[in-house]
Amino acid sequence: MKVAPLLKGGLRIDVESPLDWRILRGITQDARTGGLDLADRVSSAMLADPESDDWRDYVVPDLRDGFDAQLAIIERAVADAATTAAGCEEPGRIFIHPEEAEDWFGGLNQARLALEERHNLSAAIESEMTPGRRSAWFRSQFYADIQGMLLTLVMR
């Protein structure tokens, strides 16, 4: 997989193998698995207050909808690119346009937070990692690299 900036802003991801597709599909899978409800988690301080009914009723659903929308944008981009690539001889390409950069950044962040929650990657010692934890660590690092490129090249 190669990731490069676009001249008019944004990024292009060139998918070169079936493993690349699995990694890209993994963004939304990682974000959605493990029972992490990010809307509740980021609201935990507010929800601890017994007077937080308005927050629970109005803010948390909007946060959840926003997080879901970010993942839907990524899911749709990967699915569309995979469908297009299946019908031609060239490698697949995903374009992240500047107007989608924040959604991609947020979706990648959701995936990294969920991986951290499940695997405690910040405390991981490489020589003691199981294959599953090592795979999660590599995915998290890849997601962080894409986030870094979005920050430095697109979201300036």
Backbone bond lengths (Angstrom), bond angles and torsions (degrees), N, CA, C in turn:
res aa  C-N    CA-C-N  psi(-1)  N-CA   C-N-CA  omega(-1)  CA-C   N-CA-C  phi
1 M - - - 1.440 - - 1.525 107.63 -
2 K 1.310 114.41 138.48 1.458 120.38 176.82 1.521 108.07 -125.53
3 V 1.323 115.74 142.46 1.463 121.75 177.61 1.525 106.83 -125.69
4 A 1.321 116.01 129.30 1.456 120.42 -177.68 1.530 110.02 -142.15
5 P 1.338 116.51 152.51 1.465 119.36 177.15 1.522 111.32 -74.25
6 L 1.323 115.03 152.60 1.462 122.29 174.57 1.524 108.78 -95.39
7 L 1.313 117.21 148.95 1.463 120.57 -179.11 1.520 112.96 -60.58
8 K 1.326 117.15 -36.25 1.461 121.08 -178.38 1.525 112.11 -93.74
9 G 1.313 116.77 18.57 1.456 121.69 -177.77 1.515 110.04 95.01
10 G 1.289 116.14 155.79 1.450 121.25 -178.62 1.516 111.41 98.47
11 L 1.320 114.85 -177.54 1.459 121.80 179.54 1.519 109.83 -129.60
12 R 1.314 114.80 155.04 1.455 121.61 172.95 1.523 107.65 -122.76
13 I 1.308 115.70 129.75 1.458 121.56 176.36 1.517 107.18 -109.36
14 D 1.330 116.21 119.22 1.461 121.99 176.10 1.522 108.25 -96.37
15 V 1.312 115.54 119.55 1.461 122.23 -178.71 1.521 107.54 -93.45
16 E 1.336 115.81 124.35 1.457 119.66 -173.57 1.527 114.64 -112.71
17 S 1.320 117.93 -8.55 1.460 118.95 -177.37 1.525 110.23 -153.92
18 P 1.326 116.59 164.08 1.466 119.42 175.34 1.535 112.59 -59.41
19 L 1.330 117.36 -32.79 1.463 120.55 177.52 1.531 110.76 -62.12
20 D 1.327 116.88 -37.62 1.467 120.81 177.42 1.533 110.82 -59.33
21 W 1.340 116.16 -42.32 1.470 119.36 178.52 1.526 110.28 -62.31
22 R 1.336 116.55 -41.42 1.475 120.01 179.34 1.523 111.04 -61.49
23 I 1.328 116.53 -41.04 1.463 120.04 179.58 1.525 110.50 -65.15
24 L 1.315 117.04 -43.22 1.461 120.30 -179.25 1.528 111.80 -67.67
25 R 1.327 117.32 -39.46 1.466 119.82 175.04 1.523 110.68 -66.20
26 G 1.317 115.46 -27.16 1.455 121.14 -179.67 1.517 114.06 -65.20
27 I 1.320 118.06 -22.38 1.466 120.04 179.89 1.522 109.66 -55.92
28 T 1.314 116.83 -54.93 1.466 119.52 -177.54 1.523 111.20 -73.24
29 Q 1.329 117.09 -33.52 1.469 119.45 177.49 1.521 110.52 -64.38
30 D 1.331 116.72 -44.38 1.467 119.94 178.32 1.525 111.01 -62.29
31 A 1.320 116.68 -40.82 1.464 120.27 -178.08 1.522 112.41 -67.30
32 R 1.326 116.81 -31.67 1.467 120.12 -173.58 1.527 114.64 -95.15
33 T 1.306 118.66 -13.85 1.459 119.42 -176.47 1.518 111.20 -96.84
34 G 1.301 114.94 156.60 1.453 120.38 175.86 1.506 114.94 99.23
35 G 1.316 118.07 0.64 1.457 120.11 175.45 1.519 114.92 75.98
36 L 1.307 118.68 10.96 1.456 121.20 178.74 1.520 109.07 -78.54
37 D 1.327 116.46 116.77 1.459 120.81 173.50 1.522 106.53 -102.26
38 L 1.316 115.00 97.81 1.456 120.34 -173.30 1.523 112.16 -62.08
39 A 1.320 117.83 -35.06 1.467 120.54 179.00 1.522 110.44 -61.57
40 D 1.322 117.33 -44.98 1.461 120.02 176.83 1.519 111.19 -66.84
41 R 1.317 116.50 -39.65 1.466 120.17 -176.63 1.527 111.84 -64.69
42 V 1.341 117.61 -45.58 1.464 119.00 -179.59 1.524 111.52 -72.59
43 S 1.312 116.54 -16.31 1.468 121.39 179.02 1.518 112.83 -98.60
44 S 1.316 118.50 3.53 1.463 121.47 -171.06 1.525 113.10 -56.86
45 A 1.318 117.85 -38.29 1.465 119.42 179.87 1.530 110.80 -64.93
46 M 1.302 116.39 -41.05 1.465 120.09 179.07 1.527 110.89 -70.46
47 L 1.333 117.06 -39.00 1.453 120.65 -176.45 1.528 112.42 -71.31
48 A 1.328 116.94 -18.13 1.465 120.48 177.30 1.529 111.34 -70.78
49 D 1.308 117.11 -21.47 1.465 121.96 178.89 1.530 109.30 -77.41
50 P 1.322 117.47 127.29 1.470 119.23 -179.61 1.531 113.21 -62.66
51 E 1.299 117.67 -17.14 1.468 122.09 -179.78 1.528 112.04 -93.74
52 S 1.316 117.84 20.86 1.468 120.73 -172.05 1.528 114.09 -95.69
53 D 1.310 117.67 22.42 1.470 119.40 -177.70 1.525 112.30 -58.79
54 D 1.330 117.65 -42.07 1.470 120.07 179.27 1.525 110.69 -62.64
55 W 1.323 116.56 -42.03 1.460 120.57 178.82 1.523 109.87 -60.44
56 R 1.328 116.36 -47.57 1.470 122.04 -179.00 1.538 110.49 -63.62
57 D 1.325 117.13 -38.61 1.462 120.89 -174.92 1.527 113.84 -81.41
58 Y 1.340 117.18 -30.60 1.467 119.54 -172.77 1.524 114.63 -114.36
59 V 1.303 117.19 -41.59 1.466 119.69 -174.64 1.528 111.53 -82.66
60 V 1.321 117.09 -47.99 1.467 120.04 -176.57 1.529 111.85 -58.58
61 P 1.334 120.16 -45.58 1.475 118.34 177.85 1.536 112.94 -61.16
62 D 1.338 117.11 -36.99 1.467 119.30 177.84 1.523 111.29 -66.60
63 L 1.336 116.74 -41.15 1.462 120.07 176.08 1.527 110.37 -60.10
64 R 1.327 116.38 -47.33 1.461 121.41 -178.98 1.536 109.95 -59.91
65 D 1.338 116.94 -43.89 1.470 120.54 178.87 1.530 110.89 -62.20
66 G 1.332 116.70 -40.50 1.466 120.34 178.46 1.516 112.07 -64.47
67 F 1.339 116.40 -43.30 1.458 120.12 178.07 1.528 110.70 -64.15
68 D 1.324 117.05 -41.84 1.467 120.87 178.38 1.529 111.25 -63.83
69 A 1.320 116.68 -38.05 1.470 120.77 179.69 1.525 110.94 -64.63
70 Q 1.326 116.97 -39.11 1.469 119.91 177.37 1.528 110.51 -59.82
71 L 1.316 116.03 -46.51 1.462 119.78 -178.82 1.523 111.62 -67.09
72 A 1.325 117.13 -34.66 1.462 120.49 179.14 1.525 110.92 -64.60
73 I 1.322 117.88 -37.06 1.469 121.52 178.69 1.526 110.14 -64.12
74 I 1.322 116.43 -43.85 1.467 120.28 179.22 1.524 110.17 -66.54
75 E 1.308 116.44 -46.25 1.464 121.40 -179.17 1.528 111.24 -58.69
76 R 1.317 116.39 -44.33 1.464 121.16 -179.76 1.533 110.96 -65.84
77 A 1.336 117.50 -42.04 1.468 120.91 -179.74 1.530 111.04 -63.25
78 V 1.333 116.78 -42.86 1.467 120.41 -179.97 1.528 110.28 -67.86
79 A 1.324 117.04 -44.57 1.469 120.64 -179.26 1.527 111.10 -63.55
80 D 1.332 117.49 -44.30 1.467 121.00 179.40 1.522 111.26 -62.63
81 A 1.332 116.62 -43.47 1.462 120.29 -179.76 1.525 111.00 -66.31
82 A 1.328 117.45 -38.67 1.468 120.83 178.97 1.518 110.88 -65.83
83 T 1.313 116.81 -40.29 1.468 121.08 178.37 1.518 110.51 -64.57
84 T 1.313 117.21 -44.29 1.465 121.75 178.95 1.527 110.94 -63.33
85 A 1.333 116.20 -43.79 1.467 120.37 -178.38 1.513 111.71 -67.03
86 A 1.318 118.00 -32.17 1.466 121.23 -178.84 1.516 111.54 -64.96
87 G 1.325 117.52 -24.96 1.455 120.71 -177.06 1.509 114.58 -96.37
88 C 1.337 118.35 7.47 1.466 119.54 -179.64 1.525 110.24 -143.08
89 E 1.296 115.75 174.83 1.469 122.07 -176.37 1.524 113.21 -86.98
90 E 1.317 118.50 -13.97 1.459 121.57 -174.82 1.530 110.99 -85.70
91 P 1.331 116.07 159.72 1.464 118.36 175.88 1.520 110.50 -66.34
92 G 1.293 115.58 157.79 1.454 119.33 178.77 1.512 111.70 -70.98
93 R 1.311 115.26 153.80 1.465 120.77 178.34 1.522 109.29 -136.23
94 I 1.297 114.51 135.26 1.454 120.89 173.60 1.516 107.04 -118.25
95 F 1.313 115.61 131.56 1.455 121.00 177.92 1.523 108.86 -108.83
96 I 1.318 115.43 128.45 1.460 121.17 174.19 1.525 106.02 -108.35
97 H 1.305 115.63 104.15 1.466 120.97 -178.42 1.533 110.05 -81.17
98 P 1.319 117.70 156.05 1.469 119.98 -176.10 1.531 113.78 -52.70
99 E 1.322 118.04 -36.50 1.463 120.43 -178.94 1.533 112.83 -71.04
100 E 1.331 117.40 -13.37 1.467 122.06 177.81 1.530 112.61 -102.71
101 A 1.321 116.52 -5.12 1.462 120.96 -172.64 1.527 112.53 -59.50
102 E 1.317 118.08 -43.41 1.464 119.89 -179.55 1.528 111.88 -65.20
103 D 1.330 116.42 -37.36 1.463 119.51 177.81 1.528 110.99 -66.12
104 W 1.323 117.09 -42.95 1.463 120.39 177.15 1.528 109.80 -63.91
105 F 1.317 116.56 -44.67 1.469 119.79 179.66 1.528 109.88 -58.13
106 G 1.325 116.67 -46.63 1.457 121.31 -179.72 1.518 112.75 -64.45
107 G 1.326 117.26 -42.39 1.460 120.70 178.78 1.520 111.94 -65.02
108 L 1.330 116.76 -41.47 1.458 120.35 176.12 1.528 110.65 -63.46
109 N 1.315 116.20 -37.63 1.464 120.11 178.41 1.527 110.85 -65.90
110 Q 1.319 116.49 -40.51 1.464 119.77 176.49 1.531 110.73 -58.75
111 A 1.332 116.04 -43.41 1.460 120.07 -179.78 1.527 110.43 -63.92
112 R 1.319 117.00 -42.62 1.464 119.99 179.99 1.527 111.53 -66.20
113 L 1.328 117.13 -40.70 1.465 119.76 177.82 1.526 111.37 -63.48
114 A 1.322 116.50 -41.05 1.466 120.15 179.83 1.530 110.72 -66.59
115 L 1.335 117.10 -40.79 1.463 119.84 177.52 1.523 111.13 -63.34
116 E 1.313 116.31 -41.10 1.469 120.51 177.80 1.522 110.57 -63.15
117 E 1.313 116.05 -43.14 1.462 120.78 179.90 1.534 111.40 -60.54
118 R 1.319 116.43 -42.70 1.469 120.38 -176.92 1.520 113.84 -79.49
119 H 1.342 117.16 -35.07 1.468 120.30 -170.15 1.523 114.59 -115.39
120 N 1.328 117.93 -3.26 1.472 121.35 -179.16 1.530 110.35 48.65
121 L 1.314 116.28 54.05 1.461 122.09 -173.16 1.521 112.89 -66.47
122 S 1.316 117.86 -28.43 1.461 119.77 -178.60 1.525 111.64 -66.70
123 A 1.319 118.04 -20.90 1.467 121.91 178.38 1.531 111.84 -102.83
124 A 1.310 116.85 6.26 1.463 120.18 -174.86 1.520 111.64 -71.93
125 I 1.311 115.18 139.25 1.456 122.93 172.82 1.522 105.68 -109.84
126 E 1.318 115.41 120.37 1.465 120.17 -170.33 1.527 113.04 -53.22
127 S 1.299 118.04 -43.19 1.464 120.09 -176.31 1.529 112.93 -69.17
128 E 1.333 117.00 -15.91 1.464 121.10 -178.37 1.521 113.47 -106.21
129 M 1.322 117.45 5.68 1.456 120.57 -177.04 1.525 111.94 -75.80
130 T 1.322 115.15 139.31 1.464 120.15 169.65 1.531 107.62 -74.59
131 P 1.324 118.42 162.78 1.469 119.12 177.67 1.537 112.60 -57.07
132 G 1.336 118.15 -39.18 1.457 120.13 179.49 1.518 112.64 -65.52
133 R 1.321 116.28 -41.54 1.467 120.18 179.06 1.527 110.21 -68.51
134 R 1.321 117.33 -38.84 1.470 120.91 178.47 1.532 110.04 -63.62
135 S 1.321 116.92 -42.24 1.461 120.78 177.45 1.527 110.50 -60.77
136 A 1.321 116.79 -44.19 1.468 121.04 177.89 1.524 110.66 -61.66
137 W 1.328 116.50 -40.25 1.466 120.48 -179.90 1.532 110.45 -63.52
138 F 1.334 117.11 -45.43 1.458 120.21 179.39 1.528 111.20 -63.36
139 R 1.328 117.44 -42.03 1.468 119.93 177.62 1.528 110.15 -61.49
140 S 1.314 116.64 -44.90 1.460 120.40 179.72 1.535 111.10 -59.69
141 Q 1.323 116.35 -41.52 1.466 120.11 178.09 1.523 111.45 -65.31
142 F 1.331 116.85 -40.51 1.465 120.48 177.00 1.528 110.21 -61.85
143 Y 1.332 116.57 -45.77 1.463 120.00 178.89 1.524 110.50 -60.35
144 A 1.325 117.06 -40.50 1.471 121.18 178.67 1.526 110.78 -64.60
145 D 1.329 117.33 -37.73 1.466 120.31 178.04 1.527 111.02 -63.50
146 I 1.325 116.80 -43.02 1.469 119.90 177.89 1.529 109.47 -64.14
147 Q 1.326 117.22 -41.97 1.465 120.35 177.34 1.526 110.33 -59.27
148 G 1.319 117.02 -42.56 1.463 120.62 179.24 1.518 111.70 -61.38
149 M 1.332 115.87 -41.83 1.468 119.34 178.03 1.525 110.73 -65.75
150 L 1.324 116.67 -39.65 1.474 119.40 177.91 1.521 109.87 -61.35
151 L 1.333 116.58 -44.14 1.475 120.14 -178.97 1.518 112.34 -64.64
152 T 1.326 117.03 -46.76 1.456 119.52 -173.89 1.522 114.01 -81.39
153 L 1.326 117.42 -29.60 1.462 119.69 -173.07 1.526 114.12 -107.01
154 V 1.322 117.72 -22.76 1.466 119.11 -171.88 1.523 112.10 -120.10
155 M 1.303 118.00 -44.04 1.464 121.71 -171.54 1.524 112.88 -96.44
156 R 1.281 119.44 23.16 1.464 123.69 -174.69 1.473 113.31 -52.47
